[in-house]
Amino acid sequence: APAGPYYIEDLYKAGGVQAVMKELASRDLLHLDLPTVTGQNVGTNIADAVNRDPEVIRPIEQQGHDHRTFYLGDEFLIRICSSLRYRYQVVKEYHYLPRFIPYLDLKIPSYRYLGVPSSQFPYHFGILRFISGESKSLLPLQDQNQVAETIKHFLKQFHTIPTEDGIAYGRHNFFRGGPIRIYVQEAMEAIKLLNFNQAALRKILEDALNQPAHSPDVWVHGDLDVSNLLFEKDRCVAVIDFGGLAVGDPSCDYAFGYLCLDKKARDLFYSEVPESLIKKARGWACWKAAISLIQPALTTSLKAKYTQVLNRLLEDMDEI
């Protein structure tokens, strides 16, 4: 490795990718019954795997949904998709993120190695440099203005990056960057099950549908949320998890204002954003909150978060 005490061979000696998968399985994060190219299922393939060095392979405390991440020593991480539907995301990140770095003030992931599918592990996986910082699930009020300005600036820079040979939105990123109409019917059905002002929420979606497409297409993060930011003290220092990356309409990223910010910070965040883009951003935020709130296994903290999102949307609707 160019820096840090551990090498790829240290991962191999610690048990390799199979040992990482065994750690995931111990936390019920793998579907062990899935078939593989060996003719055996995942569980059989990793049954004898052992993590021989917990200092090399150790899990990050707060895991994402699409991927599972483990420390490789103190300098690097291994990033593995959690299911088949996310299998291309590390490939996109490995290919595109290096060219983004010169355009951005905030740190973003830096890959050192892309693992290829094999009989031992059927998907690509990535090894990337560890970025120091704390993850937050909610933003305290005193942090929000700073974060609003920082992410506003990040998006301005992000949208200056050339999109030649960029990958268009599609199934690989669940159509983030595409037209909101793809998800409107799903959102409408979810709203019927919620104890909110349903007419107002439907109006938000209808307004989003009636807006023109953004031109030109720009890079889209696809999952811009406080959970994909890193902080040092109260300062945002990095944006992570670009698995939803694509070229398209940025309104899904501008939903950040309603997903994460209260009124004052939200006004700062949207101060230079065209009204048509804000209306589409409201639609994306409404969809995300509505479909999340009808999930039976939703945690208490996420229920509170998405309830707050709908309240923010309705608060702004009252002022229009």
matplotlib code that plots the C-alpha trace (Angstrom):
import matplotlib.pyplot as plt

x = [0.0, 1.3, 0.5, -0.5, 0.7, -1.4, -1.3, -3.6, -1.7, -2.5, -6.2, -5.5, -3.6, -6.4, -8.8, -9.5, -12.9, -14.4, -13.6, -15.2, -18.3, -18.3, -18.3, -21.2, -23.1, -22.6, -24.6, -27.4, -26.3, -25.9, -28.4, -26.6, -29.0, -28.1, -26.5, -23.0, -20.9, -19.2, -22.5, -22.8, -24.7, -23.0, -23.3, -21.5, -18.7, -17.9, -18.7, -15.0, -13.9, -12.1, -11.1, -7.5, -6.7, -9.4, -7.0, -7.0, -10.7, -13.0, -16.4, -17.4, -20.0, -22.5, -23.2, -25.1, -27.9, -26.4, -23.0, -21.1, -17.7, -14.8, -11.6, -8.4, -6.0, -6.1, -5.7, -8.0, -11.6, -13.1, -16.5, -18.8, -22.3, -25.0, -27.0, -27.2, -29.0, -26.1, -23.4, -22.3, -22.0, -18.4, -17.4, -18.9, -17.2, -13.8, -14.1, -15.5, -14.5, -10.8, -11.7, -14.0, -11.5, -9.8, -13.1, -14.3, -13.3, -14.9, -13.2, -14.8, -13.8, -10.5, -10.2, -6.9, -8.1, -11.1, -11.7, -13.2, -15.9, -14.6, -15.8, -15.2, -17.1, -19.5, -19.4, -16.9, -15.6, -13.5, -10.6, -10.4, -8.6, -10.2, -11.6, -11.5, -14.8, -17.9, -21.2, -24.5, -28.1, -29.6, -28.2, -28.3, -29.8, -26.6, -24.9, -27.5, -26.5, -23.0, -24.0, -26.5, -23.8, -21.3, -23.5, -24.8, -21.2, -20.5, -23.4, -22.2, -18.8, -20.2, -22.3, -19.2, -17.6, -17.7, -20.2, -18.6, -18.7, -20.8, -23.3, -27.0, -29.5, -31.2, -31.9, -28.3, -29.0, -32.8, -33.5, -32.0, -31.5, -34.5, -38.0, -40.0, -42.9, -41.2, -42.1, -45.1, -47.7, -45.9, -45.8, -49.5, -50.4, -48.3, -49.9, -53.3, -52.0, -50.6, -52.2, -51.1, -52.8, -53.1, -54.4, -51.4, -48.9, -50.6, -50.3, -46.5, -46.2, -48.4, -46.4, -43.2, -44.7, -45.5, -41.9, -39.6, -36.6, -33.4, -30.9, -28.1, -27.8, -25.2, -23.7, -26.1, -25.0, -28.3, -28.5, -27.5, -28.4, -26.8, -26.0, -23.7, -21.7, -18.7, -18.0, -15.0, -16.5, -19.4, -17.9, -18.8, -15.6, -16.6, -19.4, -19.4, -21.4, -21.6, -23.3, -26.3, -24.0, -25.3, -25.8, -29.2, -31.6, -30.2, -33.5, -33.2, -30.0, -31.7, -34.2, -31.4, -33.0, -36.2, -34.6, -32.1, -32.6, -35.0, -36.5, -33.7, -31.0, -33.3, -33.8, -30.0, -29.6, -32.3, -31.4, -29.9, -31.9, -34.5, -38.1, -38.8, -35.9, -37.1, -40.6, -39.1, -36.9, -40.1, -41.5, -38.5, -38.5, -42.2, -41.7, -38.8, -40.7, -44.0, -42.7, -40.5, -43.2, -45.4, -42.6, -43.6, -40.0, -39.1, -37.0, -38.3, -35.5, -36.3, -40.0, -39.3, -37.0, -39.4, -42.3, -40.2, -39.6, -43.3, -43.9, -41.3, -42.9, -46.3, -44.9, -43.6, -46.8, -48.7, -46.5, -47.0]
y = [0.0, 3.6, 4.5, 2.7, -0.5, -3.1, -4.5, -6.5, -9.6, -8.8, -9.0, -12.4, -13.6, -12.4, -14.6, -12.6, -11.5, -14.8, -13.7, -10.3, -12.1, -14.3, -11.1, -9.8, -13.1, -13.0, -9.7, -11.2, -9.0, -11.6, -13.9, -17.2, -19.3, -17.5, -19.7, -18.9, -20.0, -22.7, -24.6, -24.0, -21.3, -18.4, -20.0, -23.2, -21.2, -19.2, -21.9, -22.5, -18.9, -17.4, -13.8, -14.5, -10.9, -8.6, -5.7, -5.9, -6.8, -4.9, -3.4, 0.3, 1.0, 2.8, 0.8, 1.9, 0.1, -0.6, -1.6, -3.0, -1.5, -2.9, -1.3, -2.7, -1.4, 2.3, 3.6, 1.7, 0.3, -2.5, -1.7, -4.6, -4.5, -5.9, -7.5, -8.2, -4.9, -2.8, -4.8, -2.0, 0.8, 0.4, 0.0, 3.4, 5.0, 3.5, 4.7, 8.2, 9.6, 10.1, 12.7, 14.5, 15.2, 18.3, 20.0, 19.7, 21.4, 18.7, 15.3, 12.3, 8.6, 7.7, 4.2, 2.2, -1.1, -2.7, -6.3, -8.4, -11.2, -14.7, -18.1, -16.9, -13.7, -13.0, -9.2, -6.3, -4.8, -1.8, -0.9, 2.8, 5.2, 6.0, 9.5, 10.8, 12.2, 11.5, 10.4, 11.9, 10.8, 14.2, 17.7, 19.8, 23.2, 25.0, 23.1, 23.6, 27.0, 25.9, 22.7, 24.4, 26.7, 23.9, 21.5, 24.4, 25.1, 21.4, 21.1, 24.2, 22.7, 19.2, 20.6, 22.1, 18.7, 17.6, 14.9, 13.5, 9.7, 9.9, 7.2, 8.2, 7.5, 4.2, 1.0, 0.9, 4.0, 3.5, 6.4, 9.1, 12.0, 10.9, 12.5, 12.4, 10.9, 7.5, 7.5, 9.7, 6.9, 5.0, 8.1, 8.8, 5.3, 5.7, 9.1, 7.4, 5.5, 8.5, 10.7, 14.0, 16.6, 14.3, 16.9, 19.2, 16.3, 15.3, 19.0, 18.9, 15.9, 17.4, 20.6, 18.6, 16.8, 20.0, 21.4, 21.4, 19.1, 20.5, 21.5, 20.7, 17.4, 17.4, 14.9, 13.6, 12.1, 10.2, 9.9, 13.2, 13.0, 13.8, 10.1, 10.4, 13.4, 13.3, 15.9, 17.1, 18.8, 20.8, 21.2, 19.1, 17.8, 15.1, 13.6, 9.8, 7.0, 7.9, 4.6, 6.4, 8.4, 9.3, 12.1, 13.7, 16.2, 17.3, 17.9, 14.6, 16.0, 19.3, 17.4, 17.6, 20.9, 19.1, 15.9, 17.6, 21.3, 23.4, 26.6, 29.1, 26.8, 25.6, 29.2, 29.6, 26.4, 27.3, 31.0, 30.7, 27.7, 28.1, 27.7, 24.9, 22.9, 23.5, 22.2, 19.0, 18.7, 18.9, 16.0, 13.8, 14.6, 13.8, 10.5, 9.5, 10.3, 8.9, 5.5, 5.2, 6.0, 3.1, 0.5, -1.7, -2.2, 1.5, 2.4, 5.0, 7.5, 7.2, 7.5, 10.8, 11.9, 11.3, 12.7, 15.9, 15.9, 15.9, 18.6, 20.8, 20.3, 21.2, 24.2, 25.7, 24.8, 27.0, 29.9, 29.6]
z = [0.0, -0.7, 2.9, 6.1, 7.7, 5.7, 2.2, 0.1, 1.1, 4.8, 3.9, 2.3, 5.3, 7.6, 5.7, 2.6, 1.3, 2.6, 6.1, 5.5, 4.3, 7.4, 9.5, 7.5, 7.9, 11.7, 11.6, 9.4, 6.5, 3.8, 2.1, 2.7, 0.6, -2.7, -5.3, -6.6, -9.6, -7.5, -7.5, -3.8, -2.0, -0.2, 3.2, 2.1, 0.5, 3.6, 6.2, 7.0, 6.7, 9.7, 10.5, 11.5, 12.3, 13.8, 13.6, 9.8, 9.3, 11.6, 10.9, 10.9, 13.5, 11.4, 8.2, 5.1, 3.5, 0.0, 1.2, 4.2, 5.1, 7.1, 8.2, 6.7, 9.4, 10.1, 6.6, 4.3, 4.1, 2.1, 0.6, -0.4, -1.8, 0.4, -2.4, -6.1, -6.9, -5.8, -7.6, -10.0, -7.6, -6.5, -10.2, -11.0, -8.0, -8.9, -12.5, -12.0, -8.5, -9.3, -12.0, -9.6, -6.9, -8.6, -8.9, -5.3, -2.0, 0.1, 0.4, -1.4, -1.4, -3.0, -4.3, -4.3, -5.7, -7.5, -6.7, -9.5, -9.2, -8.6, -7.5, -3.9, -4.1, -7.0, -7.1, -7.5, -4.2, -3.5, -1.3, -0.5, 1.7, 5.1, 5.5, 9.0, 10.2, 12.2, 10.7, 11.9, 11.5, 12.3, 12.2, 15.4, 14.8, 15.5, 12.6, 9.9, 8.4, 7.9, 6.4, 4.1, 2.7, 2.4, 0.5, -1.7, -2.6, -3.1, -5.6, -7.5, -7.9, -8.6, -11.5, -13.2, -13.7, -17.4, -18.2, -21.3, -21.2, -18.0, -17.2, -17.7, -14.9, -15.1, -13.2, -11.9, -9.7, -9.3, -11.8, -9.6, -11.9, -14.0, -14.1, -10.9, -12.8, -12.5, -8.7, -8.5, -8.6, -5.9, -3.7, -4.4, -3.1, 0.0, 0.8, 1.0, 4.0, 5.9, 8.6, 7.0, 4.8, 1.8, -0.6, 0.1, -0.4, -3.7, -4.8, -4.1, -6.4, -9.1, -9.0, -9.4, -12.4, -14.2, -14.1, -17.2, -17.4, -16.2, -19.0, -19.3, -17.6, -14.7, -12.4, -9.7, -6.4, -6.1, -2.3, -0.8, 2.9, 6.2, 6.6, 3.6, 5.0, 7.4, 10.1, 12.1, 15.2, 13.6, 10.2, 7.2, 5.6, 3.2, 1.0, 0.7, -0.9, -4.6, -5.5, -6.9, -9.3, -12.7, -15.2, -15.2, -13.5, -10.1, -8.4, -6.4, -4.9, -4.1, -2.0, 0.6, 1.8, 2.9, 4.0, 6.4, 7.0, 9.0, 7.8, 8.1, 6.8, 4.0, 2.8, 2.7, 0.7, -1.9, -2.1, -5.6, -6.9, -9.6, -8.4, -10.9, -9.4, -5.9, -6.8, -8.3, -5.2, -3.0, -5.1, -4.5, -0.8, -0.6, -2.4, -0.1, 3.1, 2.1, 0.9, 4.0, 6.5, 5.3, 5.9, 8.9, 10.1, 10.1, 13.1, 15.6, 14.6, 10.9, 11.5, 13.3, 10.5, 7.7, 9.7, 10.0, 6.3, 5.5, 8.1, 6.4, 3.1, 4.4, 6.3, 3.0, 1.2, 3.8, 2.8, -0.9]

ax = plt.figure().add_subplot(projection="3d")
ax.plot(x, y, z, "-o")
ax.set_aspect("equal")
plt.show()
